Amino acid sequence: MLGVTVNTVAVIIGSLLGLVFKKGIPDRISDAITSILGLAVFFVGLSSAFDGHNILITIISLALGTVIGTIAGVDTGINKLGDWVENRFSKEKGKVNIAQGFVTASLLFCVGSMTIVGSLQAGISGNNEMLFTKSLLDFVMAIVLTSTLGIGVILSSLFVFVFQGTIALCAGLAAGFLSDFVIAEMTCTGAILVMAIGLNLAGITKIKVADCMPAVFLPIVICPISNLISGFVSSIM
């Protein structure tokens, strides 16, 4: 839970600093920071992408996961939810609704592959590197959001703790049922999605990463099938 705690504290501190800059931060500065941090996220994903042992499993997981996510309309659903939030919690008489800041920040901090993969890694293997990187990103975004949306953003820190903590705890309980092989392939697949997030943040690509998120969980099914096929082939050789 260390990574989850650090992420939560980062949101709180960033929000408090954002209250100091109530007049807002220039777009050119926030855009520049987001772009350079995107490259940092790409590097974090790259460093974990070599944990896998079978690139074919990663490719199949990514392909099938993207098909599943696209058919299910994961990215579209998230965008619709975001639009609903924006319309539901609109500014009233020039003042920002506290609920707007809370819901907007909660979605931004918790919806995405980096949240899922980082929490899974923290729960399964105790690797908090990805959540630490996400903490830095959320810290910067919390400053920007709070300076414009107000104190509601700081309340999202509770949701961040509960949401990511639940994933990490569940992953920790499931770790005993997952082999090192499966965990390695899940990590590799997730790391590639994190690389895509980094490229998107840097403005290089516009990949719909949300549609690819099911791929992270497919190695749980594909790895045992791969082992059965390998065993069968070995038996007849």
SULCOR-V771733 format. One record per pair of residues at least 24 apart in sequence whose C-alpha atoms are under 7 Angstrom apart, sorted by the first residue. I is the first residue (numbers start at 0). GAP is how many residues later the second one is. If there is no record, write none. Layout:
# SULCOR-V771733
I	GAP
I	GAP
This chain:
# SULCOR-V771733
0	164
2	119
2	125
2	128
2	129
3	127
3	157
3	160
3	161
4	156
5	126
5	129
6	124
6	125
6	128
7	149
7	152
7	153
9	125
9	128
9	129
10	127
10	128
10	131
10	143
10	146
11	142
11	145
13	125
13	126
13	128
13	129
14	127
14	128
14	131
14	138
14	139
16	126
17	124
17	125
17	126
17	128
17	129
18	127
18	128
18	131
20	126
21	125
21	126
22	124
23	123
23	124
24	119
33	167
33	168
34	166
34	167
34	168
35	166
37	160
37	161
37	163
37	164
38	159
38	160
38	163
40	92
40	153
40	154
40	157
41	152
41	153
41	156
41	157
43	86
44	146
44	147
44	149
44	150
45	145
45	149
47	139
47	140
47	143
48	139
48	142
48	143
49	138
50	133
50	136
50	137
51	132
51	133
51	136
52	132
56	162
56	165
57	127
57	131
60	154
60	157
60	158
61	127
61	150
61	153
63	151
64	147
64	148
64	149
64	150
64	153
65	145
65	146
65	149
67	146
68	142
68	143
68	144
68	145
69	141
72	138
73	136
73	137
74	133
74	135
74	136
95	53
95	54
97	52
97	53
97	54
98	53
99	52
100	48
100	49
100	51
100	52
101	50
101	51
101	53
101	54
104	48
104	51
105	50
105	53
105	54
108	29
108	51
109	50
111	98
112	80
112	81
112	97
112	100
113	80
114	49
116	73
118	45
118	48
118	49
119	47
119	48
119	51
121	46
122	45
122	46
122	48
122	49
123	47
123	48
123	51
181	37
181	38
181	41
184	34
185	30
185	31
185	33
188	26
188	27
189	26
